[in-house]
Amino acid sequence: MAESTTQHKPLAGWDKPELDLSKAEWQSSSRGLGDVQIAFVEGFIAMRNSGRPESPSLIFTPAEWGAFVSGAREGEFDLT
């Protein structure tokens, strides 16, 4: 079966660069017990599903990451 590549067009107003995550040093969340991994790349924070690392990653600015983590600590997000 031939491999295919899907090209994703950036969303209107998307102000984040296309990051090369191929050499990112991914760190597991929850001391290795969670399904999420994060990497710090070129001043941004990337988050991916550790069970499907080929899936698209979410990219956060430092301010967005801070808001996400703050919301998670307050119970706004279920990270399990």
All heavy atoms as a GROMACS GRO file, in nm:
protein
  615
    1MET      N    1   0.084  -0.117   0.000
    1MET     CA    2   0.000   0.000   0.000
    1MET      C    3   0.089   0.124   0.000
    1MET      O    4   0.183   0.133   0.078
    1MET     CB    5  -0.090  -0.003   0.123
    1MET     CG    6  -0.176   0.121   0.136
    1MET     SD    7  -0.282   0.111   0.281
    1MET     CE    8  -0.431   0.058   0.201
    2ALA      N    9   0.062   0.218  -0.084
    2ALA     CA   10   0.142   0.341  -0.094
    2ALA      C   11   0.108   0.435   0.021
    2ALA      O   12  -0.004   0.443   0.066
    2ALA     CB   13   0.113   0.410  -0.227
    3GLU      N   14   0.212   0.503   0.069
    3GLU     CA   15   0.190   0.601   0.173
    3GLU      C   16   0.133   0.728   0.112
    3GLU      O   17   0.165   0.764  -0.001
    3GLU     CB   18   0.322   0.634   0.243
    3GLU     CG   19   0.373   0.521   0.327
    3GLU     CD   20   0.496   0.562   0.406
    3GLU    OE1   21   0.508   0.681   0.440
    3GLU    OE2   22   0.577   0.475   0.433
    4SER      N   23   0.050   0.796   0.186
    4SER     CA   24  -0.003   0.923   0.138
    4SER      C   25   0.025   1.031   0.241
    4SER      O   26   0.039   1.004   0.359
    4SER     CB   27  -0.155   0.912   0.113
    4SER     OG   28  -0.220   0.888   0.235
    5THR      N   29   0.035   1.151   0.193
    5THR     CA   30   0.059   1.265   0.279
    5THR      C   31  -0.054   1.364   0.259
    5THR      O   32  -0.088   1.399   0.146
    5THR     CB   33   0.193   1.334   0.244
    5THR    OG1   34   0.297   1.238   0.256
    5THR    CG2   35   0.219   1.452   0.336
    6THR      N   36  -0.114   1.405   0.368
    6THR     CA   37  -0.221   1.502   0.361
    6THR      C   38  -0.164   1.639   0.390
    6THR      O   39  -0.096   1.658   0.489
    6THR     CB   40  -0.330   1.469   0.465
    6THR    OG1   41  -0.377   1.337   0.442
    6THR    CG2   42  -0.446   1.566   0.455
    7GLN      N   43  -0.190   1.732   0.302
    7GLN     CA   44  -0.146   1.869   0.323
    7GLN      C   45  -0.257   1.945   0.394
    7GLN      O   46  -0.371   1.945   0.351
    7GLN     CB   47  -0.116   1.936   0.189
    7GLN     CG   48  -0.002   1.875   0.112
    7GLN     CD   49   0.131   1.894   0.184
    7GLN    OE1   50   0.154   1.994   0.249
    7GLN    NE2   51   0.219   1.796   0.172
    8HIS      N   52  -0.223   2.007   0.505
    8HIS     CA   53  -0.318   2.087   0.580
    8HIS      C   54  -0.289   2.234   0.556
    8HIS      O   55  -0.176   2.278   0.573
    8HIS     CB   56  -0.309   2.057   0.731
    8HIS     CG   57  -0.341   1.916   0.765
    8HIS    ND1   58  -0.470   1.872   0.776
    8HIS    CD2   59  -0.263   1.809   0.789
    8HIS    CE1   60  -0.469   1.743   0.806
    8HIS    NE2   61  -0.344   1.703   0.814
    9LYS      N   62  -0.390   2.309   0.517
    9LYS     CA   63  -0.372   2.452   0.499
    9LYS      C   64  -0.390   2.519   0.635
    9LYS      O   65  -0.478   2.482   0.712
    9LYS     CB   66  -0.475   2.506   0.401
    9LYS     CG   67  -0.454   2.456   0.260
    9LYS     CD   68  -0.554   2.517   0.166
    9LYS     CE   69  -0.533   2.461   0.026
    9LYS     NZ   70  -0.629   2.514  -0.069
   10PRO      N   71  -0.306   2.619   0.666
   10PRO     CA   72  -0.322   2.689   0.793
   10PRO      C   73  -0.458   2.757   0.801
   10PRO      O   74  -0.512   2.802   0.700
   10PRO     CB   75  -0.210   2.792   0.792
   10PRO     CG   76  -0.115   2.749   0.688
   10PRO     CD   77  -0.194   2.668   0.590
   11LEU      N   78  -0.512   2.765   0.920
   11LEU     CA   79  -0.638   2.832   0.941
   11LEU      C   80  -0.620   2.982   0.926
   11LEU      O   81  -0.512   3.036   0.952
   11LEU     CB   82  -0.690   2.802   1.082
   11LEU     CG   83  -0.718   2.655   1.113
   11LEU    CD1   84  -0.753   2.640   1.260
   11LEU    CD2   85  -0.828   2.601   1.026
   12ALA      N   86  -0.725   3.051   0.887
   12ALA     CA   87  -0.719   3.196   0.876
   12ALA      C   88  -0.685   3.253   1.013
   12ALA      O   89  -0.742   3.212   1.115
   12ALA     CB   90  -0.853   3.250   0.827
   13GLY      N   91  -0.590   3.343   1.018
   13GLY     CA   92  -0.549   3.401   1.144
   13GLY      C   93  -0.448   3.319   1.221
   13GLY      O   94  -0.408   3.356   1.330
   14TRP      N   95  -0.408   3.207   1.165
   14TRP     CA   96  -0.311   3.118   1.231
   14TRP      C   97  -0.176   3.187   1.228
   14TRP      O   98  -0.121   3.214   1.124
   14TRP     CB   99  -0.306   2.985   1.157
   14TRP     CG  100  -0.217   2.882   1.217
   14TRP    CD1  101  -0.092   2.848   1.174
   14TRP    CD2  102  -0.243   2.798   1.328
   14TRP    NE1  103  -0.041   2.747   1.251
   14TRP    CE2  104  -0.132   2.715   1.347
   14TRP    CE3  105  -0.351   2.784   1.414
   14TRP    CZ2  106  -0.125   2.620   1.448
   14TRP    CZ3  107  -0.344   2.691   1.514
   14TRP    CH2  108  -0.233   2.609   1.530
   15ASP      N  109  -0.121   3.216   1.345
   15ASP     CA  110   0.002   3.292   1.350
   15ASP      C  111   0.120   3.210   1.400
   15ASP      O  112   0.219   3.264   1.447
   15ASP     CB  113  -0.015   3.416   1.438
   15ASP     CG  114  -0.057   3.382   1.579
   15ASP    OD1  115  -0.089   3.264   1.606
   15ASP    OD2  116  -0.059   3.472   1.663
   16LYS      N  117   0.110   3.080   1.388
   16LYS     CA  118   0.218   2.992   1.433
   16LYS      C  119   0.290   2.933   1.313
   16LYS      O  120   0.227   2.898   1.214
   16LYS     CB  121   0.162   2.882   1.523
   16LYS     CG  122   0.101   2.938   1.649
   16LYS     CD  123   0.034   2.833   1.731
   16LYS     CE  124  -0.037   2.900   1.845
   16LYS     NZ  125  -0.172   2.857   1.860
   17PRO      N  126   0.421   2.922   1.322
   17PRO     CA  127   0.497   2.867   1.208
   17PRO      C  128   0.479   2.715   1.198
   17PRO      O  129   0.436   2.649   1.293
   17PRO     CB  130   0.641   2.900   1.245
   17PRO     CG  131   0.642   2.901   1.394
   17PRO     CD  132   0.507   2.956   1.434
   18GLU      N  133   0.512   2.662   1.082
   18GLU     CA  134   0.518   2.518   1.065
   18GLU      C  135   0.646   2.471   1.136
   18GLU      O  136   0.756   2.507   1.095
   18GLU     CB  137   0.524   2.480   0.917
   18GLU     CG  138   0.394   2.504   0.844
   18GLU     CD  139   0.286   2.407   0.885
   18GLU    OE1  140   0.316   2.289   0.910
   18GLU    OE2  141   0.171   2.451   0.893
   19LEU      N  142   0.632   2.399   1.243
   19LEU     CA  143   0.748   2.354   1.321
   19LEU      C  144   0.793   2.216   1.275
   19LEU      O  145   0.710   2.130   1.244
   19LEU     CB  146   0.714   2.348   1.469
   19LEU     CG  147   0.671   2.479   1.535
   19LEU    CD1  148   0.632   2.455   1.679
   19LEU    CD2  149   0.782   2.582   1.527
   20ASP      N  150   0.923   2.195   1.272
   20ASP     CA  151   0.978   2.063   1.242
   20ASP      C  152   0.985   1.986   1.375
   20ASP      O  153   1.070   2.013   1.457
   20ASP     CB  154   1.117   2.076   1.181
   20ASP     CG  155   1.180   1.940   1.149
   20ASP    OD1  156   1.111   1.836   1.164
   20ASP    OD2  157   1.297   1.939   1.109
   21LEU      N  158   0.893   1.894   1.393
   21LEU     CA  159   0.886   1.817   1.518
   21LEU      C  160   0.959   1.684   1.508
   21LEU      O  161   0.957   1.606   1.603
   21LEU     CB  162   0.739   1.795   1.557
   21LEU     CG  163   0.656   1.921   1.577
   21LEU    CD1  164   0.512   1.885   1.606
   21LEU    CD2  165   0.714   2.009   1.685
   22SER      N  166   1.024   1.658   1.395
   22SER     CA  167   1.087   1.528   1.373
   22SER      C  168   1.202   1.501   1.470
   22SER      O  169   1.232   1.386   1.500
   22SER     CB  170   1.135   1.515   1.229
   22SER     OG  171   1.236   1.610   1.202
   23LYS      N  172   1.268   1.605   1.518
   23LYS     CA  173   1.380   1.586   1.611
   23LYS      C  174   1.348   1.638   1.751
   23LYS      O  175   1.438   1.655   1.833
   23LYS     CB  176   1.504   1.654   1.556
   23LYS     CG  177   1.552   1.592   1.427
   23LYS     CD  178   1.676   1.657   1.375
   23LYS     CE  179   1.715   1.591   1.243
   23LYS     NZ  180   1.828   1.655   1.180
   24ALA      N  181   1.220   1.662   1.778
   24ALA     CA  182   1.179   1.713   1.909
   24ALA      C  183   1.206   1.608   2.017
   24ALA      O  184   1.196   1.487   1.992
   24ALA     CB  185   1.031   1.748   1.907
   25GLU      N  186   1.240   1.655   2.134
   25GLU     CA  187   1.260   1.566   2.249
   25GLU      C  188   1.128   1.564   2.328
   25GLU      O  189   1.100   1.654   2.407
   25GLU     CB  190   1.375   1.616   2.336
   25GLU     CG  191   1.508   1.602   2.266
   25GLU     CD  192   1.624   1.641   2.356
   25GLU    OE1  193   1.613   1.623   2.480
   25GLU    OE2  194   1.725   1.689   2.302
   26TRP      N  195   1.049   1.461   2.304
   26TRP     CA  196   0.917   1.449   2.365
   26TRP      C  197   0.930   1.401   2.508
   26TRP      O  198   1.005   1.309   2.537
   26TRP     CB  199   0.831   1.354   2.283
   26TRP     CG  200   0.799   1.410   2.148
   26TRP    CD1  201   0.865   1.384   2.031
   26TRP    CD2  202   0.698   1.504   2.116
   26TRP    NE1  203   0.810   1.456   1.929
   26TRP    CE2  204   0.706   1.530   1.977
   26TRP    CE3  205   0.598   1.568   2.190
   26TRP    CZ2  206   0.619   1.618   1.912
   26TRP    CZ3  207   0.513   1.655   2.126
   26TRP    CH2  208   0.524   1.679   1.988
   27GLN      N  209   0.853   1.462   2.596
   27GLN     CA  210   0.851   1.426   2.736
   27GLN      C  211   0.710   1.378   2.771
   27GLN      O  212   0.612   1.439   2.731
   27GLN     CB  213   0.885   1.547   2.823
   27GLN     CG  214   1.021   1.606   2.793
   27GLN     CD  215   1.043   1.734   2.868
   27GLN    OE1  216   0.997   1.752   2.980
   27GLN    NE2  217   1.115   1.827   2.807
   28SER      N  218   0.704   1.271   2.846
   28SER     CA  219   0.575   1.215   2.883
   28SER      C  220   0.514   1.294   2.998
   28SER      O  221   0.583   1.341   3.087
   28SER     CB  222   0.593   1.069   2.925
   28SER     OG  223   0.468   1.010   2.951
   29SER      N  224   0.384   1.309   2.993
   29SER     CA  225   0.314   1.375   3.102
   29SER      C  226   0.288   1.276   3.216
   29SER      O  227   0.307   1.156   3.201
   29SER     CB  228   0.180   1.430   3.052
   29SER     OG  229   0.095   1.323   3.019
   30SER      N  230   0.245   1.325   3.327
   30SER     CA  231   0.203   1.241   3.441
   30SER      C  232   0.307   1.137   3.478
   30SER      O  233   0.274   1.022   3.507
   30SER     CB  234   0.070   1.172   3.411
   30SER     OG  235  -0.028   1.266   3.378
   31ARG      N  236   0.433   1.176   3.475
   31ARG     CA  237   0.542   1.085   3.512
   31ARG      C  238   0.539   0.954   3.433
   31ARG      O  239   0.563   0.846   3.485
   31ARG     CB  240   0.537   1.057   3.661
   31ARG     CG  241   0.559   1.181   3.744
   31ARG     CD  242   0.555   1.149   3.892
   31ARG     NE  243   0.557   1.273   3.966
   31ARG     CZ  244   0.454   1.324   4.031
   31ARG    NH1  245   0.339   1.261   4.032
   31ARG    NH2  246   0.464   1.437   4.096
   32GLY      N  247   0.502   0.964   3.307
   32GLY     CA  248   0.501   0.846   3.221
   32GLY      C  249   0.373   0.767   3.223
   32GLY      O  250   0.360   0.668   3.153
   33LEU      N  251   0.275   0.810   3.302
   33LEU     CA  252   0.150   0.736   3.313
   33LEU      C  253   0.041   0.786   3.217
   33LEU      O  254  -0.058   0.720   3.198
   33LEU     CB  255   0.097   0.743   3.457
   33LEU     CG  256   0.194   0.693   3.565
   33LEU    CD1  257   0.137   0.720   3.703
   33LEU    CD2  258   0.224   0.546   3.546
   34GLY      N  259   0.059   0.905   3.162
   34GLY     CA  260  -0.044   0.965   3.078
   34GLY      C  261  -0.030   0.931   2.932
   34GLY      O  262   0.065   0.866   2.889
   35ASP      N  263  -0.126   0.977   2.856
   35ASP     CA  264  -0.128   0.953   2.713
   35ASP      C  265  -0.078   1.071   2.632
   35ASP      O  266  -0.083   1.070   2.512
   35ASP     CB  267  -0.271   0.923   2.668
   35ASP     CG  268  -0.323   0.792   2.724
   35ASP    OD1  269  -0.241   0.703   2.748
   35ASP    OD2  270  -0.444   0.781   2.743
   36VAL      N  271  -0.029   1.174   2.701
   36VAL     CA  272   0.011   1.297   2.635
   36VAL      C  273   0.161   1.317   2.650
   36VAL      O  274   0.218   1.288   2.754
   36VAL     CB  275  -0.064   1.418   2.696
   36VAL    CG1  276  -0.014   1.549   2.639
   36VAL    CG2  277  -0.213   1.404   2.673
   37GLN      N  278   0.223   1.366   2.543
   37GLN     CA  279   0.364   1.402   2.546
   37GLN      C  280   0.376   1.547   2.503
   37GLN      O  281   0.297   1.594   2.421
   37GLN     CB  282   0.446   1.316   2.451
   37GLN     CG  283   0.454   1.172   2.490
   37GLN     CD  284   0.531   1.090   2.388
   37GLN    OE1  285   0.516   1.110   2.268
   37GLN    NE2  286   0.613   0.998   2.436
   38ILE      N  287   0.476   1.618   2.557
   38ILE     CA  288   0.501   1.755   2.517
   38ILE      C  289   0.646   1.771   2.475
   38ILE      O  290   0.732   1.693   2.516
   38ILE     CB  291   0.466   1.856   2.628
   38ILE    CG1  292   0.552   1.834   2.751
   38ILE    CG2  293   0.318   1.852   2.661
   38ILE    CD1  294   0.542   1.944   2.853
   39ALA      N  295   0.670   1.872   2.392
   39ALA     CA  296   0.806   1.906   2.349
   39ALA      C  297   0.814   2.058   2.337
   39ALA      O  298   0.715   2.124   2.304
   39ALA     CB  299   0.838   1.841   2.215
   40PHE      N  300   0.930   2.111   2.367
   40PHE     CA  301   0.955   2.254   2.355
   40PHE      C  302   1.037   2.276   2.228
   40PHE      O  303   1.148   2.225   2.217
   40PHE     CB  304   1.029   2.305   2.478
   40PHE     CG  305   0.951   2.281   2.605
   40PHE    CD1  306   0.973   2.168   2.680
   40PHE    CD2  307   0.853   2.370   2.646
   40PHE    CE1  308   0.900   2.144   2.796
   40PHE    CE2  309   0.779   2.348   2.761
   40PHE     CZ  310   0.803   2.234   2.836
   41VAL      N  311   0.978   2.347   2.131
   41VAL     CA  312   1.041   2.364   2.000
   41VAL      C  313   1.030   2.510   1.956
   41VAL      O  314   0.919   2.562   1.944
   41VAL     CB  315   0.973   2.273   1.895
   41VAL    CG1  316   1.037   2.290   1.759
   41VAL    CG2  317   0.975   2.127   1.938
   42GLU      N  318   1.144   2.572   1.936
   42GLU     CA  319   1.151   2.707   1.881
   42GLU      C  320   1.061   2.807   1.953
   42GLU      O  321   0.994   2.890   1.891
   42GLU     CB  322   1.118   2.705   1.732
   42GLU     CG  323   1.216   2.622   1.648
   42GLU     CD  324   1.180   2.620   1.501
   42GLU    OE1  325   1.116   2.716   1.452
   42GLU    OE2  326   1.214   2.520   1.436
   43GLY      N  327   1.054   2.798   2.085
   43GLY     CA  328   0.975   2.892   2.163
   43GLY      C  329   0.828   2.857   2.175
   43GLY      O  330   0.750   2.933   2.231
   44PHE      N  331   0.788   2.743   2.123
   44PHE     CA  332   0.650   2.696   2.130
   44PHE      C  333   0.646   2.566   2.208
   44PHE      O  334   0.748   2.499   2.227
   44PHE     CB  335   0.592   2.673   1.990
   44PHE     CG  336   0.576   2.801   1.911
   44PHE    CD1  337   0.678   2.850   1.833
   44PHE    CD2  338   0.457   2.872   1.916
   44PHE    CE1  339   0.665   2.966   1.760
   44PHE    CE2  340   0.442   2.989   1.844
   44PHE     CZ  341   0.546   3.036   1.766
   45ILE      N  342   0.527   2.527   2.250
   45ILE     CA  343   0.506   2.399   2.318
   45ILE      C  344   0.418   2.314   2.228
   45ILE      O  345   0.310   2.358   2.186
   45ILE     CB  346   0.440   2.417   2.456
   45ILE    CG1  347   0.532   2.500   2.548
   45ILE    CG2  348   0.413   2.282   2.521
   45ILE    CD1  349   0.504   2.645   2.546
   46ALA      N  350   0.465   2.195   2.195
   46ALA     CA  351   0.387   2.102   2.113
   46ALA      C  352   0.336   1.991   2.203
   46ALA      O  353   0.404   1.947   2.294
   46ALA     CB  354   0.475   2.043   2.003
   47MET      N  355   0.213   1.947   2.180
   47MET     CA  356   0.154   1.840   2.259
   47MET      C  357   0.097   1.737   2.161
   47MET      O  358   0.035   1.772   2.060
   47MET     CB  359   0.042   1.894   2.348
   47MET     CG  360  -0.019   1.791   2.440
   47MET     SD  361  -0.127   1.860   2.567
   47MET     CE  362  -0.265   1.918   2.469
   48ARG      N  363   0.122   1.609   2.192
   48ARG     CA  364   0.072   1.503   2.104
   48ARG      C  365   0.021   1.385   2.186
   48ARG      O  366   0.051   1.370   2.304
   48ARG     CB  367   0.180   1.456   2.008
   48ARG     CG  368   0.290   1.375   2.074
   48ARG     CD  369   0.393   1.330   1.973
   48ARG     NE  370   0.494   1.244   2.035
   48ARG     CZ  371   0.597   1.195   1.972
   48ARG    NH1  372   0.615   1.223   1.844
   48ARG    NH2  373   0.684   1.118   2.034
   49ASN      N  374  -0.053   1.299   2.120
   49ASN     CA  375  -0.102   1.175   2.178
   49ASN      C  376   0.011   1.073   2.169
   49ASN      O  377   0.054   1.038   2.059
   49ASN     CB  378  -0.225   1.129   2.098
   49ASN     CG  379  -0.282   0.998   2.146
   49ASN    OD1  380  -0.216   0.920   2.214
   49ASN    ND2  381  -0.406   0.973   2.109
   50SER      N  382   0.058   1.025   2.284
   50SER     CA  383   0.172   0.932   2.281
   50SER      C  384   0.136   0.798   2.218
   50SER      O  385   0.222   0.729   2.166
   50SER     CB  386   0.226   0.910   2.422
   50SER     OG  387   0.128   0.849   2.505
   51GLY      N  388   0.009   0.762   2.218
   51GLY     CA  389  -0.034   0.637   2.157
   51GLY      C  390  -0.042   0.645   2.005
   51GLY      O  391  -0.041   0.543   1.937
   52ARG      N  392  -0.048   0.767   1.952
   52ARG     CA  393  -0.054   0.789   1.808
   52ARG      C  394   0.035   0.907   1.771
   52ARG      O  395  -0.013   1.012   1.732
   52ARG     CB  396  -0.198   0.815   1.764
   52ARG     CG  397  -0.290   0.697   1.795
   52ARG     CD  398  -0.422   0.711   1.733
   52ARG     NE  399  -0.404   0.710   1.588
   52ARG     CZ  400  -0.497   0.748   1.503
   52ARG    NH1  401  -0.612   0.790   1.546
   52ARG    NH2  402  -0.474   0.745   1.373
   53PRO      N  403   0.166   0.892   1.786
   53PRO     CA  404   0.256   1.004   1.762
   53PRO      C  405   0.254   1.058   1.619
   53PRO      O  406   0.298   1.170   1.595
   53PRO     CB  407   0.394   0.948   1.798
   53PRO     CG  408   0.380   0.801   1.795
   53PRO     CD  409   0.236   0.771   1.824
   54GLU      N  410   0.201   0.982   1.526
   54GLU     CA  411   0.192   1.030   1.388
   54GLU      C  412   0.076   1.126   1.368
   54GLU      O  413   0.069   1.196   1.266
   54GLU     CB  414   0.179   0.911   1.291
   54GLU     CG  415   0.045   0.839   1.295
   54GLU     CD  416   0.026   0.742   1.412
   54GLU    OE1  417   0.118   0.722   1.491
   54GLU    OE2  418  -0.084   0.685   1.422
   55SER      N  419  -0.015   1.133   1.464
   55SER     CA  420  -0.129   1.225   1.457
   55SER      C  421  -0.080   1.369   1.471
   55SER      O  422   0.026   1.394   1.526
   55SER     CB  423  -0.229   1.194   1.569
   55SER     OG  424  -0.284   1.067   1.552
   56PRO      N  425  -0.160   1.464   1.424
   56PRO     CA  426  -0.119   1.604   1.436
   56PRO      C  427  -0.098   1.645   1.581
   56PRO      O  428  -0.166   1.596   1.672
   56PRO     CB  429  -0.237   1.682   1.376
   56PRO     CG  430  -0.305   1.584   1.286
   56PRO     CD  431  -0.286   1.449   1.352
   57SER      N  432  -0.003   1.732   1.602
   57SER     CA  433   0.026   1.785   1.735
   57SER      C  434  -0.043   1.920   1.752
   57SER      O  435  -0.061   1.994   1.656
   57SER     CB  436   0.177   1.805   1.752
   57SER     OG  437   0.244   1.683   1.741
   58LEU      N  438  -0.079   1.950   1.875
   58LEU     CA  439  -0.129   2.083   1.908
   58LEU      C  440  -0.010   2.172   1.938
   58LEU      O  441   0.084   2.130   2.005
   58LEU     CB  442  -0.220   2.077   2.031
   58LEU     CG  443  -0.348   1.997   2.017
   58LEU    CD1  444  -0.418   1.988   2.152
   58LEU    CD2  445  -0.439   2.062   1.915
   59ILE      N  446  -0.014   2.294   1.889
   59ILE     CA  447   0.095   2.388   1.911
   59ILE      C  448   0.043   2.504   1.994
   59ILE      O  449  -0.060   2.564   1.961
   59ILE     CB  450   0.151   2.441   1.777
   59ILE    CG1  451   0.189   2.327   1.683
   59ILE    CG2  452   0.268   2.536   1.801
   59ILE    CD1  453   0.298   2.235   1.734
   60PHE      N  454   0.114   2.535   2.103
   60PHE     CA  455   0.076   2.642   2.193
   60PHE      C  456   0.186   2.748   2.198
   60PHE      O  457   0.304   2.714   2.197
   60PHE     CB  458   0.060   2.590   2.336
   60PHE     CG  459  -0.050   2.490   2.357
   60PHE    CD1  460  -0.027   2.355   2.337
   60PHE    CD2  461  -0.176   2.532   2.399
   60PHE    CE1  462  -0.127   2.263   2.359
   60PHE    CE2  463  -0.276   2.439   2.421
   60PHE     CZ  464  -0.252   2.304   2.401
   61THR      N  465   0.148   2.875   2.207
   61THR     CA  466   0.244   2.979   2.244
   61THR      C  467   0.264   2.965   2.395
   61THR      O  468   0.183   2.899   2.463
   61THR     CB  469   0.190   3.120   2.214
   61THR    OG1  470   0.075   3.143   2.297
   61THR    CG2  471   0.156   3.138   2.067
   62PRO      N  472   0.368   3.025   2.452
   62PRO     CA  473   0.384   3.017   2.598
   62PRO      C  474   0.262   3.070   2.674
   62PRO      O  475   0.221   3.011   2.774
   62PRO     CB  476   0.509   3.102   2.624
   62PRO     CG  477   0.589   3.084   2.498
   62PRO     CD  478   0.486   3.085   2.387
   63ALA      N  479   0.200   3.178   2.627
   63ALA     CA  480   0.081   3.231   2.694
   63ALA      C  481  -0.037   3.134   2.686
   63ALA      O  482  -0.109   3.113   2.784
   63ALA     CB  483   0.043   3.366   2.634
   64GLU      N  484  -0.056   3.074   2.569
   64GLU     CA  485  -0.164   2.976   2.554
   64GLU      C  486  -0.140   2.854   2.643
   64GLU      O  487  -0.233   2.801   2.704
   64GLU     CB  488  -0.175   2.930   2.408
   64GLU     CG  489  -0.225   3.037   2.315
   64GLU     CD  490  -0.211   2.999   2.169
   64GLU    OE1  491  -0.122   2.917   2.134
   64GLU    OE2  492  -0.288   3.053   2.088
   65TRP      N  493  -0.014   2.810   2.650
   65TRP     CA  494   0.019   2.695   2.733
   65TRP      C  495  -0.010   2.727   2.880
   65TRP      O  496  -0.067   2.646   2.952
   65TRP     CB  497   0.164   2.655   2.714
   65TRP     CG  498   0.203   2.536   2.796
   65TRP    CD1  499   0.282   2.536   2.907
   65TRP    CD2  500   0.163   2.401   2.777
   65TRP    NE1  501   0.294   2.408   2.956
   65TRP    CE2  502   0.221   2.324   2.879
   65TRP    CE3  503   0.082   2.337   2.682
   65TRP    CZ2  504   0.202   2.187   2.889
   65TRP    CZ3  505   0.063   2.200   2.693
   65TRP    CH2  506   0.123   2.127   2.795
   66GLY      N  507   0.030   2.846   2.924
   66GLY     CA  508   0.004   2.887   3.062
   66GLY      C  509  -0.145   2.886   3.094
   66GLY      O  510  -0.187   2.839   3.199
   67ALA      N  511  -0.226   2.937   3.002
   67ALA     CA  512  -0.371   2.938   3.022
   67ALA      C  513  -0.427   2.796   3.024
   67ALA      O  514  -0.514   2.764   3.105
   67ALA     CB  515  -0.438   3.020   2.912
   68PHE      N  516  -0.376   2.710   2.937
   68PHE     CA  517  -0.421   2.571   2.933
   68PHE      C  518  -0.389   2.499   3.064
   68PHE      O  519  -0.475   2.435   3.125
   68PHE     CB  520  -0.356   2.498   2.816
   68PHE     CG  521  -0.386   2.350   2.811
   68PHE    CD1  522  -0.508   2.304   2.766
   68PHE    CD2  523  -0.292   2.258   2.854
   68PHE    CE1  524  -0.536   2.168   2.763
   68PHE    CE2  525  -0.319   2.122   2.851
   68PHE     CZ  526  -0.442   2.078   2.806
   69VAL      N  527  -0.265   2.514   3.111
   69VAL     CA  528  -0.223   2.447   3.234
   69VAL      C  529  -0.300   2.502   3.354
   69VAL      O  530  -0.344   2.427   3.440
   69VAL     CB  531  -0.070   2.459   3.254
   69VAL    CG1  532  -0.028   2.411   3.392
   69VAL    CG2  533   0.002   2.381   3.145
   70SER      N  534  -0.319   2.633   3.357
   70SER     CA  535  -0.395   2.694   3.466
   70SER      C  536  -0.538   2.640   3.470
   70SER      O  537  -0.590   2.605   3.576
   70SER     CB  538  -0.397   2.846   3.449
   70SER     OG  539  -0.475   2.906   3.549
   71GLY      N  540  -0.600   2.631   3.352
   71GLY     CA  541  -0.735   2.576   3.344
   71GLY      C  542  -0.739   2.431   3.387
   71GLY      O  543  -0.832   2.386   3.455
   72ALA      N  544  -0.638   2.355   3.349
   72ALA     CA  545  -0.633   2.213   3.386
   72ALA      C  546  -0.620   2.199   3.537
   72ALA      O  547  -0.684   2.112   3.597
   72ALA     CB  548  -0.517   2.144   3.316
   73ARG      N  549  -0.538   2.282   3.598
   73ARG     CA  550  -0.520   2.275   3.745
   73ARG      C  551  -0.649   2.309   3.818
   73ARG      O  552  -0.672   2.261   3.927
   73ARG     CB  553  -0.408   2.368   3.788
   73ARG     CG  554  -0.272   2.316   3.753
   73ARG     CD  555  -0.162   2.405   3.804
   73ARG     NE  556  -0.032   2.352   3.768
   73ARG     CZ  557   0.072   2.425   3.738
   73ARG    NH1  558   0.064   2.557   3.740
   73ARG    NH2  559   0.185   2.368   3.706
   74GLU      N  560  -0.730   2.395   3.759
   74GLU     CA  561  -0.856   2.433   3.821
   74GLU      C  562  -0.968   2.335   3.788
   74GLU      O  563  -1.083   2.357   3.826
   74GLU     CB  564  -0.894   2.575   3.776
   74GLU     CG  565  -0.796   2.680   3.827
   74GLU     CD  566  -0.823   2.817   3.769
   74GLU    OE1  567  -0.923   2.835   3.697
   74GLU    OE2  568  -0.742   2.907   3.794
   75GLY      N  569  -0.935   2.228   3.717
   75GLY     CA  570  -1.035   2.125   3.685
   75GLY      C  571  -1.113   2.152   3.559
   75GLY      O  572  -1.210   2.083   3.530
   76GLU      N  573  -1.072   2.252   3.481
   76GLU     CA  574  -1.142   2.284   3.359
   76GLU      C  575  -1.126   2.179   3.251
   76GLU      O  576  -1.209   2.163   3.164
   76GLU     CB  577  -1.093   2.420   3.307
   76GLU     CG  578  -1.173   2.474   3.193
   76GLU     CD  579  -1.132   2.614   3.154
   76GLU    OE1  580  -1.080   2.688   3.240
   76GLU    OE2  581  -1.152   2.649   3.036
   77PHE      N  582  -1.015   2.103   3.256
   77PHE     CA  583  -0.987   2.000   3.157
   77PHE      C  584  -0.966   1.866   3.226
   77PHE      O  585  -0.907   1.860   3.332
   77PHE     CB  586  -0.860   2.034   3.078
   77PHE     CG  587  -0.868   2.166   3.008
   77PHE    CD1  588  -0.810   2.279   3.065
   77PHE    CD2  589  -0.931   2.178   2.887
   77PHE    CE1  590  -0.816   2.400   3.001
   77PHE    CE2  591  -0.939   2.300   2.823
   77PHE     CZ  592  -0.881   2.411   2.880
   78ASP      N  593  -1.012   1.761   3.164
   78ASP     CA  594  -0.986   1.626   3.214
   78ASP      C  595  -0.869   1.570   3.134
   78ASP      O  596  -0.882   1.539   3.017
   78ASP     CB  597  -1.110   1.539   3.196
   78ASP     CG  598  -1.088   1.397   3.247
   78ASP    OD1  599  -0.981   1.370   3.307
   78ASP    OD2  600  -1.176   1.313   3.225
   79LEU      N  601  -0.752   1.560   3.197
   79LEU     CA  602  -0.633   1.515   3.127
   79LEU      C  603  -0.608   1.366   3.140
   79LEU      O  604  -0.504   1.318   3.100
   79LEU     CB  605  -0.510   1.592   3.180
   79LEU     CG  606  -0.513   1.742   3.162
   79LEU    CD1  607  -0.392   1.806   3.225
   79LEU    CD2  608  -0.522   1.778   3.016
   80THR      N  609  -0.703   1.293   3.194
   80THR     CA  610  -0.683   1.148   3.210
   80THR      C  611  -0.724   1.073   3.088
   80THR      O  612  -0.796   1.117   3.005
   80THR     CB  613  -0.760   1.094   3.331
   80THR    OG1  614  -0.899   1.124   3.314
   80THR    CG2  615  -0.707   1.156   3.459
   0.00000   0.00000   0.00000
